């Protein structure tokens, strides 16, 4: 990452609440053609989430603790704040002295932008301003939120506008929190109803909706120069698994998440 930071634009996309098993099944079935084009080896990497709900997980991610590979470690990290005794900071890790990654990137010349999705990014109560407050520029509108049927395409449009307004010589760290997978998501599946509500199938349909538009986001992020992209879930969610529903709980459906990082060539 020491060779990437400073020379590449950076994109971080969190697919909020996306389960690993649903993501892997759809990919294997050919239902995520746009993501499949970019995932290394055409597969998701199975990882463990650093938190069981959005706020906790993103606080960890923005401190450099991305989802951890689901195999015995230690696993060197891409980014790490400097602190004594870290066993996952290696020679290839981008190490910084700021308490958070957006601040560290801003210190080395990046313009940092947050395009929020779920309520922890809406800036409305004080708690909803903490995470977006880490960035130099942040955006949230109701059309980006969980109740919007066009949330992701609206977020992508804003990302395109942000990139177009930025001087070509300014490096960009763009973060997008995708809300479409989060409940309610029943309206992404034709024939589903509010009375029945969200199911594993509507969760899958929401991911297909995201896949249909994510190519535009990749194109925007790589419009000016080569871009290093990270696409992952912050945590999963349960749909009746072993009697559990939702997240902020310790279940495999919540702690197991999909992850990938890759390069986007200019004009991807």
C-alpha positions in Angstrom: 0.0 0.0 0.0 3.0 2.3 0.4 3.3 2.2 -3.4 -0.4 2.7 -4.0 -1.1 5.6 -1.6 -0.1 8.8 -3.2 -0.2 7.5 -6.8 -3.7 6.0 -7.1 -7.2 7.1 -6.3 -8.9 5.0 -3.6 -12.4 3.6 -3.5 -14.0 1.9 -0.5 -17.5 0.5 -0.9 -19.3 -1.2 2.1 -22.3 -3.2 1.0 -24.1 -2.7 4.3 -25.5 -6.0 5.9 -24.5 -8.2 2.9 -24.2 -11.9 3.9 -21.3 -13.9 2.6 -23.4 -16.9 1.7 -25.9 -14.9 -0.4 -23.1 -13.0 -2.1 -21.2 -16.3 -3.0 -24.4 -18.0 -4.2 -25.3 -15.2 -6.6 -21.8 -15.0 -7.9 -21.6 -18.7 -8.6 -25.0 -18.6 -10.3 -23.9 -15.8 -12.7 -26.3 -13.3 -11.2 -23.6 -10.6 -10.5 -22.0 -10.1 -13.9 -20.6 -6.6 -13.2 -18.9 -7.5 -9.9 -17.7 -10.8 -11.3 -15.8 -8.9 -14.0 -13.6 -7.4 -11.3 -13.4 -9.8 -8.4 -10.0 -11.6 -8.2 -10.4 -15.1 -9.6 -14.1 -14.3 -10.0 -14.9 -15.1 -6.4 -15.5 -13.4 -3.1 -13.0 -13.8 -0.3 -14.6 -15.1 2.9 -13.8 -12.8 5.9 -14.9 -12.0 9.4 -16.4 -8.7 10.2 -14.8 -6.4 12.7 -18.2 -5.5 14.2 -21.7 -6.9 14.3 -23.5 -3.7 13.3 -22.8 -0.6 11.1 -21.4 1.9 13.6 -19.0 -0.5 15.4 -17.8 -2.1 12.1 -17.1 1.2 10.4 -15.3 2.7 13.4 -13.0 -0.3 13.1 -12.7 -0.1 9.3 -11.8 3.6 9.4 -9.1 2.8 12.0 -7.6 0.3 9.5 -9.2 -2.9 10.7 -10.8 -4.2 7.5 -12.7 -7.5 7.7 -10.2 -10.3 8.7 -9.5 -13.3 6.4 -11.5 -16.3 7.7 -8.4 -18.4 8.4 -5.7 -18.6 11.1 -3.5 -15.5 11.1 -1.9 -13.2 11.8 -2.9 -11.3 8.6 -1.0 -8.2 7.7 -3.3 -5.2 7.2 -3.4 -2.8 4.2 -3.7 0.3 6.5 -2.8 0.7 10.1 -2.5 3.5 12.7 0.9 3.4 14.4 0.8 1.8 17.8 3.2 -0.4 19.8 2.6 -4.1 19.8 0.6 -4.4 16.6 1.0 -7.9 15.2 -0.8 -7.1 11.9 1.4 -4.2 10.8 3.9 -5.3 8.2 6.5 -3.7 5.9 3.9 -3.3 3.1 1.3 -1.7 5.4 0.5 2.0 4.9 1.2 3.2 8.5 0.0 6.5 9.7 0.0 8.6 12.8 -3.6 9.9 12.6 -6.4 8.2 14.6 -8.3 7.4 11.4 -7.7 6.5 7.8 -9.6 9.4 6.2 -7.5 11.9 8.2 -4.3 10.1 7.4 -5.1 10.2 3.6 -6.1 13.9 3.8 -2.7 14.5 5.5 -0.9 13.1 2.4 -2.9 15.1 -0.1 -6.2 13.2 -0.7 -9.6 14.8 -0.9 -11.8 12.5 1.3 -15.5 12.1 0.4 -18.2 10.1 2.1 -21.5 9.3 0.3 -23.6 7.9 3.1 -26.4 5.4 3.1 -27.8 4.0 6.3 -28.8 6.2 9.3 -25.3 6.3 10.9 -24.3 8.5 7.9 -27.3 10.8 7.7 -25.8 13.6 9.8 -29.2 14.3 11.4 -28.7 13.3 15.1 -25.3 13.9 16.6 -24.6 10.2 16.4 -25.3 10.2 12.6 -22.6 12.9 12.2 -19.7 11.0 13.8 -18.7 8.8 10.8 -19.3 11.4 8.0 -17.4 13.9 10.2 -14.2 12.0 9.5 -14.3 13.2 5.9 -13.6 16.5 4.3 -16.8 16.3 2.3 -19.9 14.2 3.0 -23.2 13.7 1.3 -26.5 12.2 2.4 -30.1 12.6 1.2 -33.3 10.6 1.8 -32.9 9.1 -1.7 -29.6 7.5 -0.5 -31.3 5.9 2.5 -32.7 2.5 3.3 -36.3 3.3 2.4 -35.4 4.5 -1.1 -36.1 2.2 -4.0 -33.4 4.0 -6.0 -30.8 4.4 -3.3 -27.7 3.1 -5.0 -28.3 4.6 -8.4 -28.8 8.0 -6.6 -25.6 7.5 -4.7 -23.7 6.7 -7.9 -25.0 9.8 -9.5 -23.7 11.9 -6.6 -20.3 10.1 -6.9 -20.1 10.9 -10.6 -20.8 14.6 -9.7 -18.1 14.6 -7.0 -15.5 13.1 -9.4 -16.4 15.6 -12.2 -15.9 18.6 -9.8 -12.5 17.5 -8.5 -9.4 18.9 -10.1 -7.6 16.2 -12.1 -4.4 16.6 -10.1 -6.1 16.0 -6.7 -6.0 12.5 -5.4 -9.4 11.1 -4.2 -10.5 8.8 -1.4 -14.1 8.0 -2.1 -16.2 6.0 0.4 -19.7 4.8 -0.4 -21.9 3.1 2.2 -24.5 1.2 0.2 -27.9 1.0 2.0 -29.8 -1.1 -0.6 -29.2 -4.5 1.2 -30.3 -3.2 4.6 -33.9 -3.7 5.6 -36.3 -2.8 4.2 -35.3 -4.5 1.0 -38.5 -6.3 0.0 -39.3 -3.8 -2.7 -36.3 -5.0 -4.8 -37.9 -8.3 -5.6 -40.8 -8.2 -8.0 -44.0 -9.7 -6.4 -42.7 -9.3 -2.8 -44.9 -7.3 -0.4 -44.5 -5.2 2.7 -46.8 -7.6 4.5 -44.5 -10.5 4.1 -41.5 -8.2 4.5 -37.8 -8.9 4.0 -36.4 -12.4 3.3 -33.2 -13.9 2.2 -34.6 -13.8 -1.4 -35.2 -10.0 -1.2 -31.8 -9.5 0.2 -30.4 -11.3 -2.9 -32.6 -9.2 -5.2 -31.1 -6.1 -3.6 -27.6 -7.3 -4.3 -28.6 -7.9 -8.0 -29.9 -4.3 -8.0 -26.6 -3.0 -6.8 -24.7 -5.1 -9.4 -26.7 -3.5 -12.2 -25.4 0.0 -11.2 -21.9 -0.6 -9.7 -20.2 -0.5 -13.1 -21.0 3.3 -13.2 -19.4 3.7 -9.8 -16.3 1.9 -10.9 -16.1 4.0 -14.1 -16.4 7.2 -12.1 -13.8 6.2 -9.6 -11.2 5.3 -12.3 -12.1 8.1 -14.7 -9.0 10.2 -13.8 -6.3 7.6 -13.0 -5.8 4.0 -11.8 -7.9 3.3 -8.7 -7.4 0.8 -5.9 -10.9 -0.5 -4.9 -12.1 -2.3 -1.8 -15.6 -3.8 -1.9 -16.8 -5.6 1.2 -19.6 -6.0 3.7 -19.4 -4.4 7.1 -21.5 -7.3 8.7 -24.2 -9.7 7.6 -27.7 -10.1 8.9 -30.0 -13.0 9.9 -33.3 -14.0 8.3 -34.5 -16.5 10.8 -31.2 -18.4 11.0 -31.4 -20.6 14.2 -34.2 -18.3 15.3 -32.3 -15.1 14.9 -33.3 -12.1 12.9 -31.3 -8.9 12.2 -27.8 -8.2 13.4 -25.8 -6.8 16.4 -25.6 -10.4 17.5 -23.0 -13.2 17.4 -24.1 -15.5 14.6 -22.2 -16.9 11.6 -24.7 -15.1 9.3 -23.6 -11.8 10.8 -19.9 -12.2 11.3 -19.1 -13.9 8.0 -18.8 -11.3 5.1 -17.6 -11.1 1.5 -14.5 -9.1 0.7 -12.5 -8.2 -2.4 -9.8 -5.7 -3.4 -8.6 -5.0 -6.9 -7.3 -2.3 -9.2 -9.5 -0.4 -11.6 -7.8 0.7 -14.8 -8.6 4.2 -16.1 -12.0 4.0 -17.8 -12.9 0.7 -16.2 
